[in-house]
């Protein structure tokens, strides 16, 4: 079978080359249509025959104006008699048309006449195929070549299909970033002070780095005092502490619009104490960073 495939290919190529010499591309007819190129169609697999209708897969390679182009498709008898068992089939057509052939321009249905008698290896005679709405005609260059047995006769058809462009592979969207884990940084202050200590400044710097690495995030700055002093005084002191930390965050590159501040005075103590007790753990600002 491999040897027959080679013979079929060689004969088909020789036929196309020989006829191309005698009928140059661009030859015009009286109706203004000229030869744009050559189309070689070959059967590529087993087909189906229902007596008066047949269908076989084909591959057709066009070479000429705007070529090369390769089409898949089908060929067979639409109305007639098909009593052949074709092992191989090759036909070379001259493509008649006007102008150019855009990629995929030959796609469509073509109909015409066909007659063949085959015993082993033999010719396949076919009349010209007229494109249905395609503006092109396929005119066989001499007889085709086939391997098989039997005979056919009737209205032949060819359907050329332009391979659909492979759908662009769209990579899946990247996974969403993991949710930002809420972080709390605590800055401690000296008694009755609102300025940052060296240790406090380092904590603010760490908080700013986390805030800048996780955008957008919510940044809440809450100020507190211990229980020593009046309620009004401590509320003002806690506000000053919160504003000090906010200014330090902004100086470290955190956008001001992302920072909210609140002052609680001596409420919400970290270490519960009686009123009037000085407790260092309660003199603080809490920086809350979270989603």
Secondary structure, 3 states (H helix, E strand, C coil): CHHHHHHHHHHHHHHHHHHHHHCCCCCECCCCCEEEEEEEEEECCCCEECCCCEEEEEEEEEEECCCCEEEEEEEEEEEEEECCEEEEEEEEEEEEECCCCCCCCCCEEEEEEEEEEEEEEEEEEECCEEECCCCCEEEECCCEEEEEEEEEEEEEEEEEEECCCCCCCCCCCCCCCCCCCCEEEEEECCCCCCCCCHHHHHHHHHHHHHHHHCCCCEEEEEECCCCCCCHHHHHHHHHHHHHHHHHHHHHCCCCHHHEEEEECCCCCCCCCCCCCCCCHHHCEEEEEEEC
